[in-house]
Amino acid sequence: MRYSEPDGPPSSMKIAESVEEKLRRENEELRRQLQELRAESHRGCHAGAPARVWHPSAKTVWAICLAAALLIVFAFLAGYLPREKQRTLITGEAHQQAQALPRAEVIQVRRSSSKSGLELPGNIQAITEAPILARADGYIQRRLADIGDRVHAGQLLAEIEAPELDEQVHQSKAALQQAQAALDQAIANLDQGKSDLELARVTAKRWANLVTSGSVSEQENDQFQAQYRSKIANVHALEQAVAVQRNGVASAQANLARLEQMQSYRMVKAPFDGVVTVRNIDTGALVNAGSTLMFRIAQTATLRTYVNVPQEYADSIHPGEPATLAVSNLPGKNFTGFVARTANALDPASRTLLVEVHVPNGAGTLLPGMYAQVTLTQSRSDPPFVIPSDALVVRSDGSQVAVVRPDHRVHLQKIEVSRDYGDHLDVTSGIHEGDTVIVNPSDAIREGAEVDPVFVSSSHD
């Protein structure tokens, strides 16, 4: 009879099978020998000769039975007992696992860093940008700059041909000369009047002395005294005439200076160092003073970016704090700047604070008009708590976390999330530093459930 245990250990089964095979081979050999003896006996009987039949002795039979029994006992001990021991061990472990507490991976709550990065969209602009309009009527005689040219302050960009303005300058110069001649004549008249006044004064004084001595009559003296007073009034009139002529000369000079200044606008120059971003004229084009846009120049050595900071972060943004810019067309490259100023007031429509960030751009890598992601480094006096995002439990009564108390029992605590970073959350209330929170709680985690906490490391520690 073959004995085997399909579920036993491999080594024990091999030993049992080898013993059985050996026993089977011995039994078949004895059976073959008996059949040969019977065949010889049968042939002897038919031949008339006495047949010799072999009969095993009792000792041989007992030896064979004892060997078979020993082989059976050995196979039992080598196959059944280890299998039964393994079954008992597995059953014990299963029972122990059934009685053990459910394991729960937990972390300790900590505060986030006092320095936090706030990423917001922004538009890059030139720090200074000015349109260059024509200040003189005329035609473009020469154009010396085009789009994309880098220019310096005072550099000639274009020249306007204005013959009408040149004629006005000539007329103004002639008017100035005429006014100057009139002034010279008025001054000459004043000098003549002063001479007549001096003669009238001396004459009046002499006649006054003669009246005192009685040499001339009072009437004659009064006549010369009246002439003296008349000469005084005449000198005053001549002085006023000179003042009028001086004003006329000043007016003519001012008009000439104005026209010469306008004539200087024929030479269109760059107001500051920058790049020509717009060019609307060409040689021969007609331009009108104050209305024709000729060029637009942007100063790009330093760029400014405006961002709108939400109200909850407005009190943590201050001038001088560092900022970082990133643009989509330059992946992996960041540009360092700083907060230049803030509006110090919130926009009532969006409840945001306008912040201006300055970024050096000496290499000209950044261009005005680009869209950028601006990261502002803000300082927080009371940083929030940080937990992994998979520790959040969202149910009908709000956002919660599973807190493991010192007695290893679970308490579902409501929290207030201030900001979601994707892989972790900022929490402002509901938990405290050092609390033990379950990471990725299953549906089996309920209020008051007892768990076996296992601490794991957080990627944000």
Secondary structure as the mmCIF struct_conf table of DSSP 4:
data_model
#
loop_
_struct_conf.conf_type_id
_struct_conf.id
_struct_conf.beg_label_comp_id
_struct_conf.beg_label_asym_id
_struct_conf.beg_label_seq_id
_struct_conf.end_label_comp_id
_struct_conf.end_label_asym_id
_struct_conf.end_label_seq_id
TURN_TY1_P TURN_TY1_P1 PRO A 6 ASP A 7
BEND BEND1 GLY A 8 GLY A 8
HELX_RH_AL_P HELX_RH_AL_P1 PRO A 10 ALA A 47
TURN_TY1_P TURN_TY1_P2 GLY A 48 GLY A 48
BEND BEND2 ALA A 49 ALA A 49
HELX_LH_PP_P HELX_LH_PP_P1 PRO A 50 ALA A 51
HELX_RH_AL_P HELX_RH_AL_P2 ALA A 58 GLN A 99
BEND BEND3 ALA A 100 ALA A 100
HELX_LH_PP_P HELX_LH_PP_P2 LEU A 101 PRO A 102
STRN STRN1 ARG A 103 GLN A 108
STRN STRN2 ARG A 110 ARG A 111
HELX_LH_PP_P HELX_LH_PP_P3 SER A 112 SER A 113
BEND BEND4 SER A 114 SER A 114
STRN STRN3 LYS A 115 LEU A 133
BEND BEND5 ALA A 136 ALA A 136
STRN STRN4 GLY A 138 ARG A 143
TURN_TY1_P TURN_TY1_P3 ILE A 147 GLY A 148
STRN STRN5 ARG A 150 VAL A 151
TURN_TY1_P TURN_TY1_P4 ALA A 153 GLY A 154
STRN STRN6 LEU A 156 GLU A 161
HELX_RH_AL_P HELX_RH_AL_P3 PRO A 163 SER A 213
TURN_TY1_P TURN_TY1_P5 GLY A 214 GLY A 214
BEND BEND6 SER A 215 VAL A 216
HELX_RH_AL_P HELX_RH_AL_P4 GLU A 218 SER A 264
TURN_TY1_P TURN_TY1_P6 TYR A 265 ARG A 266
STRN STRN7 MET A 267 LYS A 269
BEND BEND7 PRO A 271 ASP A 273
STRN STRN8 GLY A 274 ARG A 279
TURN_TY1_P TURN_TY1_P7 THR A 283 GLY A 284
STRN STRN9 LEU A 286 VAL A 287
TURN_TY1_P TURN_TY1_P8 ALA A 289 SER A 291
STRN STRN10 LEU A 293 PRO A 310
HELX_RH_AL_P HELX_RH_AL_P5 GLN A 311 ALA A 314
TURN_TY1_P TURN_TY1_P9 ASP A 315 SER A 316
TURN_TY1_P TURN_TY1_P10 PRO A 319 GLY A 320
STRN STRN11 PRO A 322 VAL A 327
TURN_TY1_P TURN_TY1_P11 SER A 328 ASN A 329
BEND BEND8 LEU A 330 LEU A 330
TURN_TY1_P TURN_TY1_P12 PRO A 331 GLY A 332
STRN STRN12 ASN A 334 ASP A 347
TURN_TY1_P TURN_TY1_P13 PRO A 348 ARG A 351
STRN STRN13 THR A 352 PRO A 360
TURN_TY1_P TURN_TY1_P14 GLY A 362 ALA A 363
BEND BEND9 LEU A 366 LEU A 366
TURN_TY1_P TURN_TY1_P15 PRO A 368 GLY A 369
STRN STRN14 TYR A 371 SER A 379
BEND BEND10 SER A 381 ASP A 382
HELX_LH_PP_P HELX_LH_PP_P4 PRO A 383 PRO A 384
STRN STRN15 PHE A 385 PRO A 388
HELX_RH_3T_P HELX_RH_3T_P1 SER A 389 ALA A 391
STRN STRN16 LEU A 392 ARG A 395
TURN_TY1_P TURN_TY1_P16 SER A 396 ASP A 397
STRN STRN17 GLY A 398 VAL A 404
HELX_LH_PP_P HELX_LH_PP_P5 ARG A 405 ARG A 405
TURN_TY1_P TURN_TY1_P17 PRO A 406 ASP A 407
BEND BEND11 HIS A 408 HIS A 408
STRN STRN18 ARG A 409 ARG A 409
STRN STRN19 VAL A 410 LYS A 414
STRN STRN20 GLU A 416 ASP A 420
BEND BEND12 GLY A 422 ASP A 423
STRN STRN21 HIS A 424 SER A 429
BEND BEND13 GLY A 430 GLY A 430
TURN_TY1_P TURN_TY1_P18 GLU A 433 GLY A 434
STRN STRN22 THR A 436 ILE A 438
BEND BEND14 VAL A 439 ASN A 440
TURN_TY1_P TURN_TY1_P19 ASP A 443 ALA A 444
TURN_TY1_P TURN_TY1_P20 GLU A 447 GLY A 448
STRN STRN23 GLU A 450 GLU A 450
STRN STRN24 ASP A 452 PHE A 455
TURN_TY1_P TURN_TY1_P21 SER A 459 HIS A 460
#
